[in-house]
Amino acid sequence: MTWEDPAQIERYTSEVQTMATELINENRKLRKVHINVTNEIIELMNIDLLKSKQVWDDKMNQIKLMVDQETTGRPADGCRPWLTHINYQLYKALEFQYRMGLESLNENLPEITADLVYRNQKMEFRPPFEALKQKYFGEIQRFITTPLRFQGVGGGGKATEIFSKMPESNAKFIPIVYQKAEELFDQVRNVETEYVEWTALSHLDIQSHIEENFKGVDDWETNFQMLQQKRIELKKLPDSKKIDCITINIVPFKGGIEEVFKKLSDALVTTLADSIDKDADAVRQFVQGA
């Protein structure tokens, strides 16, 4: 092309303008995508990572899709600065929710359920207490290591390595999590202590106790009334007890104690009948002797 040729200059100018227009349009498109991605990241900061993990994941997948649509087919080196920038913004959102989660971890972990049972003169949890602890601490560990599994929008190298450093940079919050966990399981263990008095009758040889200590009808009447009152009190016990994220079902325990009460009721009826028979025999012998 020579500057003396007006036709060539016009064609060149037209090509430059076309390329400039395409560049401006591309830039506007990328800017719009960047703004949309930024807005989605801002929304992430308001999604509870602990309570709404699936919502968080869905939002994160949406961000990845938006980014992938723009980076596919482009040189990796050219995309890396943008991906790194987005990952740093994601780091801020993740760390904010990560810290919030650590502070309320004990209250907001997925619900763990257990039955309090009483069987064969033994009160215990089902699943066992140690199994509950193992599951609970497993959930804690899963949340604490969340950043180690987080890859942001990719990019490799330092673009994604930043997330793996998050647990270490927030290490001061983690001992408190485990301290609260131990306090929580102290409360769970205390549930057994709270209800242990209901098991007292099961450790008594009821039949022998009645035969040795009951002397008159008043003794049976008093214990029938006591048993009736205890059954009323048993029904009033709560069906469940919630301690942070652990819910203990008390119904099986109440059923076990009702079995103890039934044995007492049967023993009272049997021994009363035996006592009446003995008194009747004594009366018949007296009458016959007279």
Rosetta blueprint (number, residue, H / E / L):
1 M L
2 T L
3 W L
4 E L
5 D L
6 P H
7 A H
8 Q H
9 I H
10 E H
11 R H
12 Y H
13 T H
14 S H
15 E H
16 V H
17 Q H
18 T H
19 M H
20 A H
21 T H
22 E H
23 L H
24 I H
25 N H
26 E H
27 N H
28 R H
29 K H
30 L H
31 R H
32 K H
33 V H
34 H H
35 I H
36 N H
37 V H
38 T H
39 N H
40 E H
41 I H
42 I H
43 E H
44 L H
45 M L
46 N L
47 I L
48 D L
49 L L
50 L L
51 K L
52 S L
53 K H
54 Q H
55 V H
56 W H
57 D H
58 D H
59 K H
60 M H
61 N H
62 Q H
63 I H
64 K H
65 L H
66 M H
67 V H
68 D H
69 Q H
70 E H
71 T H
72 T L
73 G L
74 R L
75 P L
76 A H
77 D H
78 G H
79 C H
80 R H
81 P H
82 W H
83 L H
84 T H
85 H H
86 I H
87 N H
88 Y H
89 Q H
90 L H
91 Y H
92 K H
93 A H
94 L H
95 E H
96 F H
97 Q H
98 Y H
99 R H
100 M H
101 G H
102 L H
103 E H
104 S L
105 L H
106 N H
107 E H
108 N H
109 L L
110 P L
111 E L
112 I E
113 T E
114 A E
115 D E
116 L E
117 V E
118 Y E
119 R E
120 N L
121 Q L
122 K E
123 M E
124 E E
125 F E
126 R E
127 P L
128 P L
129 F H
130 E H
131 A H
132 L H
133 K H
134 Q H
135 K H
136 Y H
137 F H
138 G H
139 E H
140 I H
141 Q H
142 R H
143 F H
144 I H
145 T L
146 T H
147 P H
148 L H
149 R H
150 F L
151 Q L
152 G L
153 V L
154 G L
155 G L
156 G L
157 G L
158 K H
159 A H
160 T H
161 E H
162 I H
163 F H
164 S H
165 K L
166 M H
167 P H
168 E H
169 S H
170 N L
171 A H
172 K H
173 F H
174 I H
175 P H
176 I H
177 V H
178 Y H
179 Q H
180 K H
181 A H
182 E H
183 E H
184 L H
185 F H
186 D H
187 Q H
188 V H
189 R H
190 N H
191 V H
192 E H
193 T H
194 E H
195 Y H
196 V H
197 E H
198 W H
199 T H
200 A H
201 L H
202 S H
203 H H
204 L L
205 D L
206 I H
207 Q H
208 S H
209 H H
210 I H
211 E H
212 E H
213 N H
214 F L
215 K L
216 G L
217 V H
218 D H
219 D H
220 W H
221 E H
222 T H
223 N H
224 F H
225 Q H
226 M H
227 L H
228 Q H
229 Q H
230 K H
231 R H
232 I H
233 E H
234 L H
235 K H
236 K H
237 L L
238 P L
239 D L
240 S E
241 K E
242 K E
243 I E
244 D L
245 C L
246 I E
247 T E
248 I E
249 N E
250 I L
251 V H
252 P H
253 F H
254 K H
255 G H
256 G H
257 I H
258 E H
259 E H
260 V H
261 F H
262 K H
263 K H
264 L H
265 S H
266 D H
267 A H
268 L H
269 V H
270 T H
271 T H
272 L H
273 A H
274 D H
275 S H
276 I H
277 D H
278 K H
279 D H
280 A H
281 D H
282 A H
283 V H
284 R H
285 Q H
286 F H
287 V H
288 Q H
289 G H
290 A L
